[in-house]
């Protein structure tokens, strides 16, 4: 397990933040925006997360123990270290593809309702 800076192979870390941005925009300004636009904002941010995940999946070198991204050091006590971050490996990339892909389909389908 290695700690590294953000690289092209690991842009999947940005995917949750892109979706969070769409949720914040729709949550704060959704009532003042017409209906199809809010659906497009939600769908486009989820689609951006899916694209980031696909790019990361194909750029991931494979093998190894994965890559750790520490966003914040939360608690340190002796040998105990509790950090806030992400662990990116082959399994987590496949699961991120499934989740973002199905989430995108749900968002696009829900626009029709």
C-alpha positions as CSV (number, residue, x, y, z in Angstrom):
1,X,0.0,0.0,0.0
2,X,1.5,3.3,-1.1
3,X,0.6,6.9,-0.5
4,X,0.8,9.1,-3.5
5,X,-0.2,12.4,-5.0
6,X,-3.1,12.6,-7.3
7,X,-2.2,11.2,-10.7
8,X,-4.0,10.4,-14.0
9,X,-4.5,6.8,-12.9
10,X,-6.3,7.8,-9.7
11,X,-8.7,10.6,-10.6
12,X,-11.4,8.4,-9.3
13,X,-10.9,10.2,-6.0
14,X,-12.5,13.3,-7.5
15,X,-15.7,11.4,-8.5
16,X,-17.5,11.7,-5.2
17,X,-16.7,15.4,-5.0
18,X,-18.1,16.1,-8.5
19,X,-21.4,14.4,-7.5
20,X,-21.4,16.3,-4.2
21,X,-21.0,19.6,-6.1
22,X,-24.1,18.7,-8.2
23,X,-26.1,17.8,-5.1
24,X,-25.1,21.1,-3.5
25,X,-26.0,23.2,-6.5
26,X,-29.4,21.4,-6.9
27,X,-30.0,21.6,-3.2
28,X,-29.3,25.3,-2.9
29,X,-30.6,26.6,-6.2
30,X,-32.9,23.8,-7.4
31,X,-36.2,25.6,-6.6
32,X,-35.3,28.6,-8.6
33,X,-34.2,26.6,-11.7
34,X,-36.7,25.1,-14.1
35,X,-37.2,21.4,-13.9
36,X,-35.3,19.9,-16.9
37,X,-32.2,21.9,-15.9
38,X,-32.0,20.4,-12.5
39,X,-32.1,16.9,-14.0
40,X,-29.4,17.9,-16.4
41,X,-27.2,19.2,-13.7
42,X,-27.6,16.1,-11.6
43,X,-27.1,13.8,-14.6
44,X,-24.1,15.6,-15.9
45,X,-22.3,15.6,-12.6
46,X,-22.9,11.9,-12.2
47,X,-21.8,11.4,-15.8
48,X,-18.6,13.3,-15.0
49,X,-18.0,11.0,-12.1
50,X,-18.5,8.0,-14.3
51,X,-16.0,9.4,-16.9
52,X,-13.5,10.0,-14.2
53,X,-13.9,6.5,-13.0
54,X,-13.5,5.0,-16.5
55,X,-10.4,7.1,-17.1
56,X,-9.0,5.9,-13.8
57,X,-9.9,2.3,-14.5
58,X,-8.0,2.2,-17.8
59,X,-5.1,4.1,-16.4
60,X,-4.6,2.0,-13.3
61,X,-1.4,0.0,-13.6
62,X,-2.8,-3.1,-11.9
63,X,-1.2,-5.4,-9.4
64,X,0.1,-4.2,-6.1
65,X,-1.7,-3.4,-3.0
66,X,-3.5,-0.3,-4.2
67,X,-3.0,3.4,-3.6
68,X,-4.0,5.2,-0.4
69,X,-5.1,8.9,-0.5
70,X,-5.1,10.5,2.8
71,X,-7.3,13.6,2.9
72,X,-6.8,14.4,6.6
73,X,-5.0,13.0,9.5
74,X,-7.7,12.6,12.1
75,X,-6.2,10.9,15.1
76,X,-2.7,9.8,16.1
77,X,-2.0,7.9,19.3
78,X,1.2,5.8,19.4
79,X,1.0,3.2,16.7
80,X,-2.7,3.9,16.1
81,X,-3.5,6.2,13.1
82,X,-7.0,7.0,12.0
83,X,-7.0,8.9,8.7
84,X,-9.8,10.2,6.5
85,X,-9.2,9.2,2.9
86,X,-9.6,6.7,0.0
87,X,-8.1,3.4,-0.8
88,X,-8.0,2.7,-4.6
89,X,-7.3,-0.8,-5.9
90,X,-8.7,-3.0,-8.7
91,X,-11.8,-4.1,-6.7
92,X,-12.7,-0.6,-5.6
93,X,-12.4,0.7,-9.2
94,X,-14.7,-2.0,-10.5
95,X,-17.2,-1.2,-7.8
96,X,-16.9,2.5,-8.6
97,X,-17.7,1.7,-12.2
98,X,-20.8,-0.3,-11.3
99,X,-22.0,2.3,-8.8
100,X,-21.4,5.4,-11.1
101,X,-22.7,3.6,-14.2
102,X,-26.0,2.5,-12.6
103,X,-26.3,5.8,-10.8
104,X,-26.0,7.6,-14.2
105,X,-28.7,5.3,-15.7
106,X,-31.0,6.0,-12.8
107,X,-30.5,9.8,-13.1
108,X,-31.1,9.8,-16.9
109,X,-34.2,7.5,-16.5
110,X,-35.6,9.7,-13.7
111,X,-35.7,12.8,-16.0
112,X,-38.5,11.2,-17.9
113,X,-40.7,11.2,-14.8
